[in-house]
Structure formats: structure tokens, C-alpha cells
């Protein structure tokens, strides 16, 4: 094995672990923001438009 190869391997593994943690954190943060956005109350205009659309379908 060339000198210093073991250290490079560990450094590469640590780098990939950090990249994976950042990716998981980004995805989790996005899902939390999406959940908060979906929990927002809907305006009455949107509800009325949906009811009118349902009435037209029947």
C-alpha cells in the first residue's frame, strides 16, 4: 500500500459521512417547511372556488 493511503481513505469516508448528513438535514428541513406550508389555513376564496368546481362536476 502506498504511504498515506490509509489516512486518505479515512478522510474520504469522513467527507462522505458529512455530505450524507448535510443531504439528510436538507431533505428533513424541506419536509418540515412543506408540512408547515400545508398546515396553513386556506382562504375562503379558495374554499368557495372548490365548492363551485364540485357543484359543476355533479
mmCIF file as Biopython writes it, N, C-alpha, C and O atoms, coordinates in Angstrom:
data_model
#
loop_
_atom_site.group_PDB
_atom_site.id
_atom_site.type_symbol
_atom_site.label_atom_id
_atom_site.label_alt_id
_atom_site.label_comp_id
_atom_site.label_asym_id
_atom_site.label_entity_id
_atom_site.label_seq_id
_atom_site.pdbx_PDB_ins_code
_atom_site.Cartn_x
_atom_site.Cartn_y
_atom_site.Cartn_z
_atom_site.occupancy
_atom_site.B_iso_or_equiv
_atom_site.auth_seq_id
_atom_site.auth_asym_id
_atom_site.pdbx_PDB_model_num
ATOM 1   N N  . UNK A ? 1  ? 0.841   -1.186 0.000   1.0 0.0 1  A 1 
ATOM 2   C CA . UNK A ? 1  ? 0.000   0.000  0.000   1.0 0.0 1  A 1 
ATOM 3   C C  . UNK A ? 1  ? 0.887   1.251  0.000   1.0 0.0 1  A 1 
ATOM 4   O O  . UNK A ? 1  ? 1.881   1.288  0.726   1.0 0.0 1  A 1 
ATOM 5   N N  . UNK A ? 2  ? 0.559   2.262  -0.783  1.0 0.0 2  A 1 
ATOM 6   C CA . UNK A ? 2  ? 1.383   3.474  -0.788  1.0 0.0 2  A 1 
ATOM 7   C C  . UNK A ? 2  ? 1.285   4.192  0.550   1.0 0.0 2  A 1 
ATOM 8   O O  . UNK A ? 2  ? 0.277   4.079  1.248   1.0 0.0 2  A 1 
ATOM 9   N N  . UNK A ? 3  ? 2.325   4.925  0.904   1.0 0.0 3  A 1 
ATOM 10  C CA . UNK A ? 3  ? 2.285   5.651  2.182   1.0 0.0 3  A 1 
ATOM 11  C C  . UNK A ? 3  ? 1.167   6.702  2.186   1.0 0.0 3  A 1 
ATOM 12  O O  . UNK A ? 3  ? 0.935   7.394  1.195   1.0 0.0 3  A 1 
ATOM 13  N N  . UNK A ? 4  ? 0.498   6.793  3.309   1.0 0.0 4  A 1 
ATOM 14  C CA . UNK A ? 4  ? -0.569  7.779  3.466   1.0 0.0 4  A 1 
ATOM 15  C C  . UNK A ? 4  ? -1.897  7.355  2.877   1.0 0.0 4  A 1 
ATOM 16  O O  . UNK A ? 4  ? -2.863  8.116  2.929   1.0 0.0 4  A 1 
ATOM 17  N N  . UNK A ? 5  ? -1.970  6.155  2.315   1.0 0.0 5  A 1 
ATOM 18  C CA . UNK A ? 5  ? -3.214  5.698  1.686   1.0 0.0 5  A 1 
ATOM 19  C C  . UNK A ? 5  ? -4.309  5.492  2.731   1.0 0.0 5  A 1 
ATOM 20  O O  . UNK A ? 5  ? -5.473  5.799  2.473   1.0 0.0 5  A 1 
ATOM 21  N N  . UNK A ? 6  ? -3.950  4.979  3.899   1.0 0.0 6  A 1 
ATOM 22  C CA . UNK A ? 6  ? -4.930  4.747  4.964   1.0 0.0 6  A 1 
ATOM 23  C C  . UNK A ? 6  ? -5.571  6.029  5.451   1.0 0.0 6  A 1 
ATOM 24  O O  . UNK A ? 6  ? -6.775  6.069  5.702   1.0 0.0 6  A 1 
ATOM 25  N N  . UNK A ? 7  ? -4.774  7.079  5.586   1.0 0.0 7  A 1 
ATOM 26  C CA . UNK A ? 7  ? -5.312  8.362  6.044   1.0 0.0 7  A 1 
ATOM 27  C C  . UNK A ? 7  ? -6.272  8.941  5.006   1.0 0.0 7  A 1 
ATOM 28  O O  . UNK A ? 7  ? -7.311  9.497  5.361   1.0 0.0 7  A 1 
ATOM 29  N N  . UNK A ? 8  ? -5.931  8.812  3.751   1.0 0.0 8  A 1 
ATOM 30  C CA . UNK A ? 8  ? -6.784  9.333  2.683   1.0 0.0 8  A 1 
ATOM 31  C C  . UNK A ? 8  ? -8.125  8.609  2.673   1.0 0.0 8  A 1 
ATOM 32  O O  . UNK A ? 8  ? -9.167  9.219  2.433   1.0 0.0 8  A 1 
ATOM 33  N N  . UNK A ? 9  ? -8.091  7.316  2.933   1.0 0.0 9  A 1 
ATOM 34  C CA . UNK A ? 9  ? -9.322  6.530  2.960   1.0 0.0 9  A 1 
ATOM 35  C C  . UNK A ? 9  ? -10.233 7.015  4.085   1.0 0.0 9  A 1 
ATOM 36  O O  . UNK A ? 9  ? -11.436 7.186  3.882   1.0 0.0 9  A 1 
ATOM 37  N N  . UNK A ? 10 ? -9.671  7.235  5.255   1.0 0.0 10 A 1 
ATOM 38  C CA . UNK A ? 10 ? -10.482 7.695  6.391   1.0 0.0 10 A 1 
ATOM 39  C C  . UNK A ? 10 ? -11.023 9.096  6.145   1.0 0.0 10 A 1 
ATOM 40  O O  . UNK A ? 10 ? -12.163 9.402  6.497   1.0 0.0 10 A 1 
ATOM 41  N N  . UNK A ? 11 ? -10.198 9.945  5.538   1.0 0.0 11 A 1 
ATOM 42  C CA . UNK A ? 11 ? -10.636 11.302 5.246   1.0 0.0 11 A 1 
ATOM 43  C C  . UNK A ? 11 ? -11.778 11.274 4.228   1.0 0.0 11 A 1 
ATOM 44  O O  . UNK A ? 11 ? -12.740 12.033 4.350   1.0 0.0 11 A 1 
ATOM 45  N N  . UNK A ? 12 ? -11.671 10.405 3.232   1.0 0.0 12 A 1 
ATOM 46  C CA . UNK A ? 12 ? -12.721 10.288 2.228   1.0 0.0 12 A 1 
ATOM 47  C C  . UNK A ? 12 ? -14.015 9.786  2.864   1.0 0.0 12 A 1 
ATOM 48  O O  . UNK A ? 12 ? -15.098 10.274 2.541   1.0 0.0 12 A 1 
ATOM 49  N N  . UNK A ? 13 ? -13.905 8.812  3.765   1.0 0.0 13 A 1 
ATOM 50  C CA . UNK A ? 13 ? -15.090 8.292  4.453   1.0 0.0 13 A 1 
ATOM 51  C C  . UNK A ? 13 ? -15.736 9.382  5.301   1.0 0.0 13 A 1 
ATOM 52  O O  . UNK A ? 13 ? -16.958 9.531  5.296   1.0 0.0 13 A 1 
ATOM 53  N N  . UNK A ? 14 ? -14.922 10.141 6.027   1.0 0.0 14 A 1 
ATOM 54  C CA . UNK A ? 14 ? -15.459 11.223 6.855   1.0 0.0 14 A 1 
ATOM 55  C C  . UNK A ? 14 ? -16.148 12.269 5.985   1.0 0.0 14 A 1 
ATOM 56  O O  . UNK A ? 14 ? -17.196 12.801 6.353   1.0 0.0 14 A 1 
ATOM 57  N N  . UNK A ? 15 ? -15.554 12.560 4.831   1.0 0.0 15 A 1 
ATOM 58  C CA . UNK A ? 15 ? -16.162 13.535 3.926   1.0 0.0 15 A 1 
ATOM 59  C C  . UNK A ? 15 ? -17.522 13.051 3.436   1.0 0.0 15 A 1 
ATOM 60  O O  . UNK A ? 15 ? -18.472 13.832 3.383   1.0 0.0 15 A 1 
ATOM 61  N N  . UNK A ? 16 ? -17.627 11.773 3.077   1.0 0.0 16 A 1 
ATOM 62  C CA . UNK A ? 16 ? -18.900 11.232 2.604   1.0 0.0 16 A 1 
ATOM 63  C C  . UNK A ? 16 ? -19.939 11.204 3.722   1.0 0.0 16 A 1 
ATOM 64  O O  . UNK A ? 16 ? -21.126 11.405 3.466   1.0 0.0 16 A 1 
ATOM 65  N N  . UNK A ? 17 ? -19.507 10.957 4.952   1.0 0.0 17 A 1 
ATOM 66  C CA . UNK A ? 17 ? -20.448 10.990 6.083   1.0 0.0 17 A 1 
ATOM 67  C C  . UNK A ? 17 ? -20.994 12.403 6.261   1.0 0.0 17 A 1 
ATOM 68  O O  . UNK A ? 17 ? -22.189 12.584 6.495   1.0 0.0 17 A 1 
ATOM 69  N N  . UNK A ? 18 ? -20.123 13.402 6.152   1.0 0.0 18 A 1 
ATOM 70  C CA . UNK A ? 18 ? -20.567 14.795 6.288   1.0 0.0 18 A 1 
ATOM 71  C C  . UNK A ? 18 ? -21.528 15.158 5.154   1.0 0.0 18 A 1 
ATOM 72  O O  . UNK A ? 18 ? -22.547 15.808 5.386   1.0 0.0 18 A 1 
ATOM 73  N N  . UNK A ? 19 ? -21.203 14.739 3.932   1.0 0.0 19 A 1 
ATOM 74  C CA . UNK A ? 19 ? -22.083 15.018 2.790   1.0 0.0 19 A 1 
ATOM 75  C C  . UNK A ? 19 ? -23.446 14.365 2.999   1.0 0.0 19 A 1 
ATOM 76  O O  . UNK A ? 19 ? -24.478 14.979 2.730   1.0 0.0 19 A 1 
ATOM 77  N N  . UNK A ? 20 ? -23.451 13.115 3.480   1.0 0.0 20 A 1 
ATOM 78  C CA . UNK A ? 20 ? -24.715 12.413 3.718   1.0 0.0 20 A 1 
ATOM 79  C C  . UNK A ? 20 ? -25.527 13.108 4.808   1.0 0.0 20 A 1 
ATOM 80  O O  . UNK A ? 20 ? -26.746 13.230 4.690   1.0 0.0 20 A 1 
ATOM 81  N N  . UNK A ? 21 ? -24.860 13.564 5.866   1.0 0.0 21 A 1 
ATOM 82  C CA . UNK A ? 21 ? -25.578 14.255 6.944   1.0 0.0 21 A 1 
ATOM 83  C C  . UNK A ? 21 ? -26.180 15.564 6.437   1.0 0.0 21 A 1 
ATOM 84  O O  . UNK A ? 21 ? -27.307 15.906 6.793   1.0 0.0 21 A 1 
ATOM 85  N N  . UNK A ? 22 ? -25.436 16.296 5.611   1.0 0.0 22 A 1 
ATOM 86  C CA . UNK A ? 22 ? -25.976 17.536 5.049   1.0 0.0 22 A 1 
ATOM 87  C C  . UNK A ? 22 ? -27.179 17.253 4.151   1.0 0.0 22 A 1 
ATOM 88  O O  . UNK A ? 22 ? -28.162 17.993 4.173   1.0 0.0 22 A 1 
ATOM 89  N N  . UNK A ? 23 ? -27.098 16.189 3.369   1.0 0.0 23 A 1 
ATOM 90  C CA . UNK A ? 23 ? -28.217 15.844 2.487   1.0 0.0 23 A 1 
ATOM 91  C C  . UNK A ? 23 ? -29.452 15.475 3.295   1.0 0.0 23 A 1 
ATOM 92  O O  . UNK A ? 23 ? -30.553 15.928 2.985   1.0 0.0 23 A 1 
ATOM 93  N N  . UNK A ? 24 ? -29.280 14.661 4.324   1.0 0.0 24 A 1 
ATOM 94  C CA . UNK A ? 24 ? -30.416 14.267 5.164   1.0 0.0 24 A 1 
ATOM 95  C C  . UNK A ? 24 ? -31.003 15.491 5.859   1.0 0.0 24 A 1 
ATOM 96  O O  . UNK A ? 24 ? -32.223 15.632 5.941   1.0 0.0 24 A 1 
ATOM 97  N N  . UNK A ? 25 ? -30.145 16.374 6.357   1.0 0.0 25 A 1 
ATOM 98  C CA . UNK A ? 25 ? -30.629 17.593 7.008   1.0 0.0 25 A 1 
ATOM 99  C C  . UNK A ? 25 ? -31.397 18.491 6.058   1.0 0.0 25 A 1 
ATOM 100 O O  . UNK A ? 25 ? -32.415 19.074 6.430   1.0 0.0 25 A 1 
ATOM 101 N N  . UNK A ? 26 ? -30.908 18.604 4.826   1.0 0.0 26 A 1 
ATOM 102 C CA . UNK A ? 26 ? -31.593 19.431 3.829   1.0 0.0 26 A 1 
ATOM 103 C C  . UNK A ? 26 ? -32.962 18.857 3.492   1.0 0.0 26 A 1 
ATOM 104 O O  . UNK A ? 26 ? -33.946 19.592 3.413   1.0 0.0 26 A 1 
ATOM 105 N N  . UNK A ? 27 ? -33.023 17.551 3.296   1.0 0.0 27 A 1 
ATOM 106 C CA . UNK A ? 27 ? -34.303 16.910 2.974   1.0 0.0 27 A 1 
ATOM 107 C C  . UNK A ? 27 ? -35.270 17.032 4.145   1.0 0.0 27 A 1 
ATOM 108 O O  . UNK A ? 27 ? -36.444 17.347 3.949   1.0 0.0 27 A 1 
ATOM 109 N N  . UNK A ? 28 ? -34.787 16.783 5.363   1.0 0.0 28 A 1 
ATOM 110 C CA . UNK A ? 28 ? -35.657 16.885 6.538   1.0 0.0 28 A 1 
ATOM 111 C C  . UNK A ? 28 ? -36.165 18.317 6.712   1.0 0.0 28 A 1 
ATOM 112 O O  . UNK A ? 28 ? -37.338 18.527 7.019   1.0 0.0 28 A 1 
ATOM 113 N N  . UNK A ? 29 ? -35.293 19.290 6.518   1.0 0.0 29 A 1 
ATOM 114 C CA . UNK A ? 29 ? -35.712 20.686 6.626   1.0 0.0 29 A 1 
ATOM 115 C C  . UNK A ? 29 ? -36.760 21.047 5.589   1.0 0.0 29 A 1 
ATOM 116 O O  . UNK A ? 29 ? -37.720 21.756 5.888   1.0 0.0 29 A 1 
ATOM 117 N N  . UNK A ? 30 ? -36.576 20.562 4.373   1.0 0.0 30 A 1 
ATOM 118 C CA . UNK A ? 30 ? -37.560 20.818 3.324   1.0 0.0 30 A 1 
ATOM 119 C C  . UNK A ? 30 ? -38.902 20.192 3.635   1.0 0.0 30 A 1 
ATOM 120 O O  . UNK A ? 30 ? -39.947 20.796 3.391   1.0 0.0 30 A 1 
ATOM 121 N N  . UNK A ? 31 ? -38.878 18.972 4.177   1.0 0.0 31 A 1 
ATOM 122 C CA . UNK A ? 31 ? -40.140 18.313 4.536   1.0 0.0 31 A 1 
ATOM 123 C C  . UNK A ? 31 ? -40.841 19.044 5.672   1.0 0.0 31 A 1 
ATOM 124 O O  . UNK A ? 31 ? -42.069 19.139 5.684   1.0 0.0 31 A 1 
ATOM 125 N N  . UNK A ? 32 ? -40.074 19.561 6.625   1.0 0.0 32 A 1 
ATOM 126 C CA . UNK A ? 32 ? -40.689 20.313 7.728   1.0 0.0 32 A 1 
ATOM 127 C C  . UNK A ? 32 ? -41.328 21.603 7.205   1.0 0.0 32 A 1 
ATOM 128 O O  . UNK A ? 32 ? -42.423 21.971 7.630   1.0 0.0 32 A 1 
ATOM 129 N N  . UNK A ? 33 ? -40.642 22.292 6.280   1.0 0.0 33 A 1 
ATOM 130 C CA . UNK A ? 33 ? -41.221 23.510 5.701   1.0 0.0 33 A 1 
ATOM 131 C C  . UNK A ? 33 ? -42.459 23.197 4.891   1.0 0.0 33 A 1 
ATOM 132 O O  . UNK A ? 33 ? -43.430 23.953 4.928   1.0 0.0 33 A 1 
ATOM 133 N N  . UNK A ? 34 ? -42.444 22.090 4.157   1.0 0.0 34 A 1 
ATOM 134 C CA . UNK A ? 34 ? -43.614 21.683 3.377   1.0 0.0 34 A 1 
ATOM 135 C C  . UNK A ? 34 ? -44.787 21.376 4.296   1.0 0.0 34 A 1 
ATOM 136 O O  . UNK A ? 34 ? -45.924 21.747 4.004   1.0 0.0 34 A 1 
ATOM 137 N N  . UNK A ? 35 ? -44.512 20.695 5.414   1.0 0.0 35 A 1 
ATOM 138 C CA . UNK A ? 35 ? -45.569 20.367 6.366   1.0 0.0 35 A 1 
ATOM 139 C C  . UNK A ? 35 ? -46.165 21.649 6.952   1.0 0.0 35 A 1 
ATOM 140 O O  . UNK A ? 35 ? -47.383 21.763 7.085   1.0 0.0 35 A 1 
ATOM 141 N N  . UNK A ? 36 ? -45.314 22.607 7.301   1.0 0.0 36 A 1 
ATOM 142 C CA . UNK A ? 36 ? -45.810 23.873 7.846   1.0 0.0 36 A 1 
ATOM 143 C C  . UNK A ? 36 ? -46.641 24.618 6.800   1.0 0.0 36 A 1 
ATOM 144 O O  . UNK A ? 36 ? -47.651 25.236 7.135   1.0 0.0 36 A 1 
ATOM 145 N N  . UNK A ? 37 ? -46.216 24.559 5.530   1.0 0.0 37 A 1 
ATOM 146 C CA . UNK A ? 37 ? -46.962 25.225 4.464   1.0 0.0 37 A 1 
ATOM 147 C C  . UNK A ? 37 ? -48.328 24.574 4.263   1.0 0.0 37 A 1 
ATOM 148 O O  . UNK A ? 37 ? -49.317 25.263 4.012   1.0 0.0 37 A 1 
ATOM 149 N N  . UNK A ? 38 ? -48.382 23.248 4.372   1.0 0.0 38 A 1 
ATOM 150 C CA . UNK A ? 38 ? -49.655 22.549 4.183   1.0 0.0 38 A 1 
ATOM 151 C C  . UNK A ? 38 ? -50.615 22.768 5.351   1.0 0.0 38 A 1 
ATOM 152 O O  . UNK A ? 38 ? -51.828 22.649 5.178   1.0 0.0 38 A 1 
ATOM 153 N N  . UNK A ? 39 ? -50.098 23.084 6.522   1.0 0.0 39 A 1 
ATOM 154 C CA . UNK A ? 39 ? -50.959 23.308 7.689   1.0 0.0 39 A 1 
ATOM 155 C C  . UNK A ? 39 ? -51.555 24.711 7.717   1.0 0.0 39 A 1 
ATOM 156 O O  . UNK A ? 39 ? -52.429 24.991 8.537   1.0 0.0 39 A 1 
ATOM 157 N N  . UNK A ? 40 ? -51.098 25.597 6.835   1.0 0.0 40 A 1 
ATOM 158 C CA . UNK A ? 40 ? -51.640 26.954 6.812   1.0 0.0 40 A 1 
ATOM 159 C C  . UNK A ? 40 ? -53.126 26.929 6.512   1.0 0.0 40 A 1 
ATOM 160 O O  . UNK A ? 40 ? -53.584 26.085 5.742   1.0 0.0 40 A 1 
ATOM 161 N N  . UNK A ? 41 ? -53.888 27.838 7.104   1.0 0.0 41 A 1 
ATOM 162 C CA . UNK A ? 41 ? -55.317 27.885 6.780   1.0 0.0 41 A 1 
ATOM 163 C C  . UNK A ? 41 ? -55.532 28.338 5.337   1.0 0.0 41 A 1 
ATOM 164 O O  . UNK A ? 41 ? -54.776 29.145 4.795   1.0 0.0 41 A 1 
ATOM 165 N N  . UNK A ? 42 ? -56.575 27.798 4.743   1.0 0.0 42 A 1 
ATOM 166 C CA . UNK A ? 42 ? -56.900 28.126 3.354   1.0 0.0 42 A 1 
ATOM 167 C C  . UNK A ? 42 ? -57.852 29.316 3.351   1.0 0.0 42 A 1 
ATOM 168 O O  . UNK A ? 42 ? -58.746 29.407 4.193   1.0 0.0 42 A 1 
ATOM 169 N N  . UNK A ? 43 ? -57.657 30.219 2.408   1.0 0.0 43 A 1 
ATOM 170 C CA . UNK A ? 43 ? -58.510 31.404 2.347   1.0 0.0 43 A 1 
ATOM 171 C C  . UNK A ? 43 ? -59.928 31.018 1.921   1.0 0.0 43 A 1 
ATOM 172 O O  . UNK A ? 43 ? -60.108 30.035 1.202   1.0 0.0 43 A 1 
ATOM 173 N N  . UNK A ? 44 ? -60.922 31.770 2.351   1.0 0.0 44 A 1 
ATOM 174 C CA . UNK A ? 44 ? -62.316 31.465 1.997   1.0 0.0 44 A 1 
ATOM 175 C C  . UNK A ? 44 ? -62.558 31.469 0.487   1.0 0.0 44 A 1 
ATOM 176 O O  . UNK A ? 44 ? -63.413 30.731 -0.002  1.0 0.0 44 A 1 
ATOM 177 N N  . UNK A ? 45 ? -61.814 32.293 -0.256  1.0 0.0 45 A 1 
ATOM 178 C CA . UNK A ? 45 ? -61.993 32.328 -1.710  1.0 0.0 45 A 1 
ATOM 179 C C  . UNK A ? 45 ? -61.655 30.979 -2.332  1.0 0.0 45 A 1 
ATOM 180 O O  . UNK A ? 45 ? -62.331 30.529 -3.258  1.0 0.0 45 A 1 
ATOM 181 N N  . UNK A ? 46 ? -60.613 30.337 -1.822  1.0 0.0 46 A 1 
ATOM 182 C CA . UNK A ? 46 ? -60.208 29.033 -2.358  1.0 0.0 46 A 1 
ATOM 183 C C  . UNK A ? 46 ? -61.269 27.987 -2.035  1.0 0.0 46 A 1 
ATOM 184 O O  . UNK A ? 46 ? -61.578 27.137 -2.870  1.0 0.0 46 A 1 
ATOM 185 N N  . UNK A ? 47 ? -61.827 28.043 -0.832  1.0 0.0 47 A 1 
ATOM 186 C CA . UNK A ? 47 ? -62.865 27.086 -0.436  1.0 0.0 47 A 1 
ATOM 187 C C  . UNK A ? 47 ? -64.105 27.268 -1.309  1.0 0.0 47 A 1 
ATOM 188 O O  . UNK A ? 47 ? -64.689 26.287 -1.768  1.0 0.0 47 A 1 
ATOM 189 N N  . UNK A ? 48 ? -64.512 28.527 -1.540  1.0 0.0 48 A 1 
ATOM 190 C CA . UNK A ? 48 ? -65.677 28.786 -2.395  1.0 0.0 48 A 1 
ATOM 191 C C  . UNK A ? 48 ? -65.441 28.289 -3.817  1.0 0.0 48 A 1 
ATOM 192 O O  . UNK A ? 48 ? -66.334 27.706 -4.431  1.0 0.0 48 A 1 
ATOM 193 N N  . UNK A ? 49 ? -64.246 28.517 -4.337  1.0 0.0 49 A 1 
ATOM 194 C CA . UNK A ? 49 ? -63.936 28.066 -5.697  1.0 0.0 49 A 1 
ATOM 195 C C  . UNK A ? 49 ? -63.971 26.545 -5.779  1.0 0.0 49 A 1 
ATOM 196 O O  . UNK A ? 49 ? -64.435 25.993 -6.777  1.0 0.0 49 A 1 
ATOM 197 N N  . UNK A ? 50 ? -63.491 25.866 -4.756  1.0 0.0 50 A 1 
ATOM 198 C CA . UNK A ? 50 ? -63.515 24.400 -4.756  1.0 0.0 50 A 1 
ATOM 199 C C  . UNK A ? 50 ? -64.948 23.887 -4.690  1.0 0.0 50 A 1 
ATOM 200 O O  . UNK A ? 50 ? -65.285 22.901 -5.345  1.0 0.0 50 A 1 
ATOM 201 N N  . UNK A ? 51 ? -65.794 24.549 -3.903  1.0 0.0 51 A 1 
ATOM 202 C CA . UNK A ? 51 ? -67.199 24.129 -3.820  1.0 0.0 51 A 1 
ATOM 203 C C  . UNK A ? 51 ? -67.904 24.337 -5.158  1.0 0.0 51 A 1 
ATOM 204 O O  . UNK A ? 51 ? -68.697 23.496 -5.583  1.0 0.0 51 A 1 
ATOM 205 N N  . UNK A ? 52 ? -67.615 25.454 -5.818  1.0 0.0 52 A 1 
ATOM 206 C CA . UNK A ? 52 ? -68.224 25.706 -7.127  1.0 0.0 52 A 1 
ATOM 207 C C  . UNK A ? 52 ? -67.765 24.666 -8.139  1.0 0.0 52 A 1 
ATOM 208 O O  . UNK A ? 52 ? -68.557 24.200 -8.959  1.0 0.0 52 A 1 
ATOM 209 N N  . UNK A ? 53 ? -66.498 24.304 -8.083  1.0 0.0 53 A 1 
ATOM 210 C CA . UNK A ? 53 ? -65.962 23.298 -9.001  1.0 0.0 53 A 1 
ATOM 211 C C  . UNK A ? 53 ? -66.621 21.946 -8.751  1.0 0.0 53 A 1 
ATOM 212 O O  . UNK A ? 53 ? -66.942 21.229 -9.699  1.0 0.0 53 A 1 
ATOM 213 N N  . UNK A ? 54 ? -66.828 21.590 -7.471  1.0 0.0 54 A 1 
ATOM 214 C CA . UNK A ? 54 ? -67.500 20.328 -7.144  1.0 0.0 54 A 1 
ATOM 215 C C  . UNK A ? 54 ? -68.950 20.347 -7.626  1.0 0.0 54 A 1 
ATOM 216 O O  . UNK A ? 54 ? -69.454 19.337 -8.117  1.0 0.0 54 A 1 
ATOM 217 N N  . UNK A ? 55 ? -69.619 21.488 -7.487  1.0 0.0 55 A 1 
ATOM 218 C CA . UNK A ? 55 ? -71.013 21.591 -7.924  1.0 0.0 55 A 1 
ATOM 219 C C  . UNK A ? 55 ? -71.115 21.446 -9.445  1.0 0.0 55 A 1 
ATOM 220 O O  . UNK A ? 55 ? -72.086 20.878 -9.945  1.0 0.0 55 A 1 
ATOM 221 N N  . UNK A ? 56 ? -70.135 21.948 -10.175 1.0 0.0 56 A 1 
ATOM 222 C CA . UNK A ? 56 ? -70.147 21.817 -11.634 1.0 0.0 56 A 1 
ATOM 223 C C  . UNK A ? 56 ? -69.925 20.374 -12.061 1.0 0.0 56 A 1 
ATOM 224 O O  . UNK A ? 56 ? -70.453 19.947 -13.087 1.0 0.0 56 A 1 
ATOM 225 N N  . UNK A ? 57 ? -69.153 19.618 -11.292 1.0 0.0 57 A 1 
ATOM 226 C CA . UNK A ? 57 ? -68.873 18.219 -11.636 1.0 0.0 57 A 1 
ATOM 227 C C  . UNK A ? 57 ? -70.103 17.335 -11.466 1.0 0.0 57 A 1 
ATOM 228 O O  . UNK A ? 57 ? -70.227 16.314 -12.143 1.0 0.0 57 A 1 
ATOM 229 N N  . UNK A ? 58 ? -71.010 17.713 -10.575 1.0 0.0 58 A 1 
ATOM 230 C CA . UNK A ? 58 ? -72.180 16.859 -10.295 1.0 0.0 58 A 1 
ATOM 231 C C  . UNK A ? 58 ? -73.285 17.027 -11.291 1.0 0.0 58 A 1 
ATOM 232 O O  . UNK A ? 58 ? -74.323 16.375 -11.178 1.0 0.0 58 A 1 
#
